[in-house]
Amino acid sequence: MTTLFIADLHLDAERPAITQLFGHFLDNEARSADALYILGDLFEAWVGDDDPSEAGAMVAQKLHALSASGVPVFFIRGNRDFLLGTGYAARCGMTVLDDPTIIDLYGTPTLLLHGDLLCSDDTAYQQFRAQTRDPHWQAQFLAQPLAARLAFAEQARAASRARYGELQASGQSETITDVTPATVQDWFARFGVTRMIHGHTHRPAIHDEGHGCSRIVLGDWYAQGSVLRVDANHPVLTPFS
């Protein structure tokens, strides 16, 4: 048996083929898994559990069917869908986990997280993250009309694209938007694990971090699918379409 890990699907109306690919994945390979873990950014944006998107409705139906078939589904919020709440999670039949969370993965304690907390050199983002994770800020935001929240999400996406362009122009994008090595080492020591799985950076790879530690970075789903398959022997990270 195999446990599956995915992240950074960024589902939205602009890429319906990827939403369809995810649905096919849930209806087929995922049905034979021990469990499915989604490590954040399932959606490109999520403004509250009253989000009216067709992708949200389809995903809820498919994930609920998967969970009802006996495959447990777990979710860690990402930087794009940190407002995904218990209502939508219940519609999906999935369990929301803390970021980070340690699980026993076939005998190996494994740290799971979205990954943005490892990018500690990006101080501007970390300040924004701290603000938007504040319960008071979230309550105020969710109290706004749906139209206002959707407009805010579109503005935030535009600002994110503009900032990434600025980082590319300055030659900083490869360092600022990736994990900070010292932070990675600190987290291995702090949590006492030898394996870490995360997404966020869109740089899929299996890294040897030394001292018997490995860090697995999940791939994004912008142009194709990407899944990490872990069994009792070894992890395999592959793209698919």
C-alpha positions as CSV (number, residue, x, y, z in Angstrom):
1,M,0.0,0.0,0.0
2,T,1.0,3.6,-0.6
3,T,0.4,7.0,0.9
4,L,0.0,9.9,-1.5
5,F,1.1,13.5,-1.0
6,I,0.2,16.4,-3.3
7,A,0.4,20.2,-3.0
8,D,0.2,23.5,-4.9
9,L,-2.6,22.5,-7.3
10,H,-3.8,26.2,-7.4
11,L,-7.1,25.1,-8.9
12,D,-9.1,27.9,-10.5
13,A,-11.4,28.6,-13.5
14,E,-8.5,29.6,-15.7
15,R,-7.1,26.1,-15.9
16,P,-10.1,23.7,-16.1
17,A,-7.9,20.9,-17.5
18,I,-5.9,20.7,-14.3
19,T,-9.2,20.5,-12.2
20,Q,-10.3,17.6,-14.5
21,L,-6.9,15.9,-14.1
22,F,-7.3,16.2,-10.3
23,G,-10.7,14.7,-10.5
24,H,-9.4,11.8,-12.5
25,F,-6.6,11.2,-10.0
26,L,-9.2,11.1,-7.1
27,D,-11.4,8.7,-9.0
28,N,-8.6,6.3,-9.9
29,E,-5.1,6.1,-8.3
30,A,-6.2,7.7,-5.0
31,R,-8.9,5.0,-4.4
32,S,-6.2,2.4,-3.7
33,A,-4.1,4.6,-1.3
34,D,-3.6,4.2,2.4
35,A,-4.2,7.9,2.7
36,L,-4.1,11.2,0.8
37,Y,-2.3,14.3,2.2
38,I,-2.9,17.7,0.5
39,L,-0.2,20.0,1.8
40,G,-1.7,23.4,0.9
41,D,-2.6,25.6,-2.0
42,L,-5.3,23.3,-3.3
43,F,-6.9,26.4,-4.7
44,E,-5.4,29.5,-6.3
45,A,-7.5,31.6,-3.9
46,W,-10.1,30.8,-1.2
47,V,-12.1,33.7,0.3
48,G,-14.3,31.7,2.7
49,D,-16.3,28.5,2.7
50,D,-19.1,30.3,0.8
51,D,-16.8,30.5,-2.2
52,P,-19.0,29.9,-5.2
53,S,-16.4,28.4,-7.6
54,E,-17.3,25.3,-9.7
55,A,-13.8,23.9,-8.9
56,G,-14.7,24.1,-5.2
57,A,-17.9,22.3,-5.6
58,M,-16.4,19.5,-7.8
59,V,-13.4,19.0,-5.4
60,A,-15.7,18.7,-2.4
61,Q,-17.8,16.0,-4.2
62,K,-14.8,14.1,-5.3
63,L,-12.9,14.2,-2.0
64,H,-16.0,13.3,-0.1
65,A,-16.5,10.2,-2.3
66,L,-12.8,9.3,-1.8
67,S,-13.2,9.6,2.0
68,A,-16.4,7.6,2.0
69,S,-14.7,4.8,0.1
70,G,-12.4,4.4,3.1
71,V,-9.3,6.5,2.1
72,P,-8.7,9.1,4.8
73,V,-7.9,12.6,3.4
74,F,-5.8,15.1,5.3
75,F,-5.2,18.8,4.5
76,I,-2.8,21.5,5.6
77,R,-3.7,25.0,4.7
78,G,-1.4,26.9,2.3
79,N,-0.7,30.6,1.7
80,R,-3.5,30.7,-0.9
81,D,-6.2,28.8,0.9
82,F,-5.5,29.6,4.6
83,L,-9.1,30.6,5.0
84,L,-10.4,27.2,4.2
85,G,-12.6,26.4,7.2
86,T,-14.2,23.5,9.0
87,G,-17.4,23.8,6.9
88,Y,-15.7,23.2,3.6
89,A,-13.5,20.5,5.2
90,A,-16.6,18.7,6.3
91,R,-18.1,18.9,2.8
92,C,-14.9,17.2,1.6
93,G,-14.8,14.6,4.4
94,M,-11.2,15.6,5.1
95,T,-9.3,16.3,8.3
96,V,-7.5,19.6,8.7
97,L,-4.0,19.3,10.3
98,D,-1.9,21.9,12.0
99,D,1.0,23.4,10.1
100,P,3.4,21.7,10.9
101,T,2.3,18.2,11.9
102,I,4.4,15.1,12.6
103,I,3.0,11.7,11.4
104,D,4.4,8.2,11.6
105,L,4.9,7.2,8.0
106,Y,5.6,3.5,7.8
107,G,7.8,3.6,10.9
108,T,9.5,6.9,10.0
109,P,8.5,10.1,11.9
110,T,7.9,12.6,9.2
111,L,7.3,16.4,9.5
112,L,4.5,17.7,7.2
113,L,4.1,21.4,6.4
114,H,3.0,23.6,3.6
115,G,6.6,25.0,3.4
116,D,6.2,28.8,3.5
117,L,7.4,29.0,7.1
118,L,10.8,27.7,5.9
119,C,11.2,30.7,3.6
120,S,12.4,32.9,6.5
121,D,14.6,35.2,4.4
122,D,11.4,36.6,2.8
123,T,10.7,38.9,5.7
124,A,8.0,40.9,3.9
125,Y,6.0,37.7,3.2
126,Q,6.5,36.4,6.8
127,Q,5.0,39.7,8.1
128,F,2.0,39.3,5.8
129,R,1.6,35.7,6.8
130,A,1.6,36.6,10.5
131,Q,-1.1,39.3,9.9
132,T,-3.4,37.1,7.9
133,R,-3.2,34.2,10.3
134,D,-4.4,36.4,13.1
135,P,-7.9,35.2,14.2
136,H,-9.1,38.8,14.6
137,W,-8.0,39.7,11.0
138,Q,-9.6,36.6,9.6
139,A,-12.9,37.3,11.4
140,Q,-13.0,40.9,10.1
141,F,-12.2,39.7,6.5
142,L,-14.8,36.9,6.5
143,A,-17.4,39.4,7.7
144,Q,-17.1,41.4,4.5
145,P,-19.5,40.7,1.6
146,L,-18.4,38.0,-0.8
147,A,-17.9,40.4,-3.7
148,A,-15.4,42.5,-1.6
149,R,-13.5,39.4,-0.6
150,L,-13.3,38.2,-4.2
151,A,-12.0,41.6,-5.2
152,F,-9.4,41.5,-2.4
153,A,-8.2,38.1,-3.6
154,E,-7.7,39.3,-7.1
155,Q,-5.8,42.3,-5.9
156,A,-3.6,40.1,-3.8
157,R,-2.9,37.8,-6.7
158,A,-1.9,40.8,-8.9
159,A,0.4,42.1,-6.1
160,S,2.0,38.7,-5.8
161,R,2.7,38.5,-9.5
162,A,4.2,42.0,-9.5
163,R,6.4,41.2,-6.5
164,Y,7.7,38.1,-8.1
165,G,8.5,40.0,-11.2
166,E,10.5,42.5,-9.1
167,L,12.4,39.7,-7.4
168,Q,13.3,38.2,-10.8
169,A,14.5,41.5,-12.1
170,S,16.7,42.0,-9.1
171,G,18.1,38.4,-9.3
172,Q,16.7,37.5,-5.9
173,S,13.9,35.2,-6.9
174,E,15.9,32.0,-6.5
175,T,16.9,32.8,-2.9
176,I,14.1,34.8,-1.5
177,T,11.3,32.4,-2.7
178,D,13.1,29.2,-1.7
179,V,13.7,27.8,1.8
180,T,16.4,29.1,4.0
181,P,18.9,26.3,4.6
182,A,19.6,27.3,8.2
183,T,15.8,27.3,9.0
184,V,15.5,23.8,7.5
185,Q,18.3,22.5,9.7
186,D,16.8,24.2,12.7
187,W,13.4,22.5,12.1
188,F,15.0,19.1,11.8
189,A,16.6,19.6,15.1
190,R,13.6,21.2,16.8
191,F,11.2,18.5,15.8
192,G,13.6,15.6,16.1
193,V,12.7,14.0,12.7
194,T,14.8,12.8,9.8
195,R,12.3,13.4,7.1
196,M,10.3,16.4,6.0
197,I,7.7,16.8,3.3
198,H,6.4,20.1,2.0
199,G,5.3,22.1,-1.0
200,H,5.1,25.9,-1.6
201,T,8.4,26.5,-3.4
202,H,7.4,24.7,-6.7
203,R,10.8,23.1,-6.8
204,P,10.1,19.3,-6.8
205,A,13.1,17.3,-5.5
206,I,14.3,14.9,-2.9
207,H,17.1,16.5,-1.0
208,D,19.8,14.9,1.2
209,E,20.1,17.3,4.0
210,G,22.9,15.4,5.7
211,H,23.0,13.5,9.1
212,G,20.5,11.0,7.7
213,C,17.9,13.7,7.0
214,S,15.9,14.0,3.8
215,R,13.6,16.8,2.6
216,I,11.0,16.1,-0.1
217,V,9.6,19.1,-2.0
218,L,6.3,18.4,-3.8
219,G,5.7,19.7,-7.4
220,D,3.0,22.2,-8.5
221,W,0.1,21.4,-10.8
222,Y,0.3,24.4,-13.1
223,A,1.1,22.5,-16.3
224,Q,0.8,18.8,-15.2
225,G,0.1,16.7,-12.1
226,S,2.8,15.9,-9.5
227,V,2.5,13.2,-6.7
228,L,4.7,11.8,-4.1
229,R,4.1,8.1,-3.4
230,V,5.5,6.7,-0.2
231,D,5.5,3.1,0.9
232,A,7.4,1.1,3.5
233,N,10.5,1.0,1.3
234,H,11.1,4.4,-0.4
235,P,9.5,7.6,-1.7
236,V,8.9,8.2,-5.4
237,L,8.2,11.7,-6.7
238,T,6.9,11.9,-10.2
239,P,5.0,14.2,-12.6
240,F,2.0,12.9,-14.6
241,S,-0.6,14.1,-17.1
